[in-house]
Amino acid sequence: MIRSYIEFWTTAFVFTGKATRLQYFIPWIINTGIFETYCFVTHQWRSGLLLQPLKCHLGIIPDSIWHSILLLLFFTFIVFVGIADFTLRARRFHDVGISNWLVLVSLIPILGPIIVLLVTVAPSRADLRWPINQSEM
């Protein structure tokens, strides 16, 4: 499990190669846990449960240096996770035998995430275009 998460970060900017279902879902679960923990600690979990917009309870202008640091670290983490998740999704698409350009389907509201979920749970296929797994990079 830890190995998959380390691979997630070491291959964060790599679009080539493949990623198995475990290599895709382990980092997704860990990052979702980190995000949900942040939301719980900052009392934003109610927004997620009620499907309301996420509100920053630290204030638009943080009232202390610690709030500023926490906010900066969290948003930096979100940017890097977003980029790394995008490339991991492209590698997962390669493992299924689909071009990474179809990752852009995830931008379509409602239908996009459903299509991405169906592709990411699909079994691996041998494909000569992407013979290398991310563990071998």
C-alpha positions in Angstrom: 0.0 0.0 0.0 2.8 2.4 0.9 4.7 1.4 -2.2 1.7 2.4 -4.4 1.5 5.8 -2.7 5.2 6.4 -3.1 4.9 5.5 -6.8 2.0 7.9 -7.1 4.3 10.8 -6.0 7.5 9.7 -7.8 5.6 9.4 -11.1 3.4 12.4 -10.6 4.5 14.1 -13.9 4.8 11.0 -16.0 2.1 10.3 -18.7 3.7 7.2 -20.2 3.5 3.8 -18.8 0.6 1.9 -17.2 -1.0 1.7 -13.7 -3.0 -1.3 -12.4 -6.2 -1.0 -10.5 -4.5 -1.2 -7.2 -1.9 1.4 -8.2 -4.8 3.7 -9.1 -7.1 3.2 -6.2 -4.7 3.1 -3.3 -3.5 6.7 -3.8 -7.0 7.8 -4.5 -8.2 6.3 -1.2 -5.3 7.8 0.8 -5.7 11.3 -0.8 -9.5 11.2 -0.2 -8.8 10.3 3.4 -6.4 13.2 3.7 -8.9 15.6 2.2 -11.8 14.4 4.3 -9.6 14.6 7.5 -8.9 18.3 6.6 -12.6 18.9 6.0 -13.5 17.3 9.4 -10.8 19.2 11.3 -11.8 22.5 9.8 -15.6 21.7 10.2 -16.3 21.6 6.5 -17.6 18.1 6.5 -21.2 19.3 6.7 -20.8 21.0 3.3 -19.7 17.8 1.7 -22.6 15.8 3.3 -25.2 18.3 2.2 -23.7 18.8 -1.3 -23.1 22.5 -0.5 -20.2 24.6 -1.8 -17.0 24.1 0.3 -16.6 27.1 2.6 -13.2 28.0 4.0 -13.8 28.3 7.8 -10.3 29.6 8.2 -11.5 32.9 6.8 -10.9 34.6 3.5 -8.2 36.6 5.3 -6.7 34.2 7.9 -6.6 35.7 11.3 -3.3 34.1 12.4 0.0 33.0 10.8 -0.9 29.3 11.6 -4.2 29.6 9.7 -2.3 31.2 6.8 0.3 28.4 6.8 -2.3 25.6 7.0 -4.3 27.2 4.2 -1.2 27.6 2.0 -0.1 24.0 2.6 -3.6 22.6 1.9 -4.0 24.4 -1.4 -0.5 23.5 -2.5 -1.2 19.9 -1.7 -4.5 20.0 -3.6 -2.7 21.4 -6.7 0.0 18.7 -6.7 -2.5 16.0 -6.0 -4.7 17.2 -8.9 -1.7 17.1 -11.3 -0.5 13.7 -10.0 -4.1 12.3 -10.2 -4.5 13.5 -13.7 -1.3 11.7 -14.9 -2.2 8.6 -12.8 -5.6 8.5 -14.5 -3.8 8.7 -17.9 -1.6 5.7 -17.0 -4.7 3.8 -15.8 -6.3 4.5 -19.2 -3.2 3.1 -20.8 -3.5 -0.1 -18.8 -7.0 -0.6 -20.1 -5.8 0.1 -23.6 -7.4 3.6 -24.1 -5.6 6.7 -25.1 -4.8 9.2 -22.3 -6.6 11.9 -24.3 -9.9 10.4 -23.1 -9.0 11.6 -19.6 -10.5 14.9 -20.7 -13.9 13.1 -20.6 -13.8 13.6 -16.8 -14.5 17.3 -17.4 -18.0 16.6 -18.7 -20.4 17.2 -15.8 -22.2 14.1 -14.4 -21.5 11.8 -17.3 -17.7 12.2 -17.2 -17.0 10.9 -13.7 -19.3 7.9 -14.4 -17.3 7.0 -17.6 -14.0 7.5 -15.8 -15.2 5.2 -13.0 -16.2 2.5 -15.5 -12.8 2.7 -17.3 -10.8 2.6 -14.1 -12.5 -0.5 -12.8 -12.0 -2.3 -16.1 -9.5 -5.2 -16.2 -6.0 -4.6 -17.6 -5.3 -5.4 -21.3 -2.0 -6.1 -22.9 -1.1 -3.3 -25.3 2.2 -2.9 -27.2 1.9 0.9 -27.1 2.4 1.0 -23.3 4.3 -2.1 -22.3 5.9 -0.6 -19.1 4.2 -0.4 -15.7 4.8 2.6 -13.5 6.7 0.3 -11.1 9.3 -0.3 -13.7 10.1 3.3 -14.4 
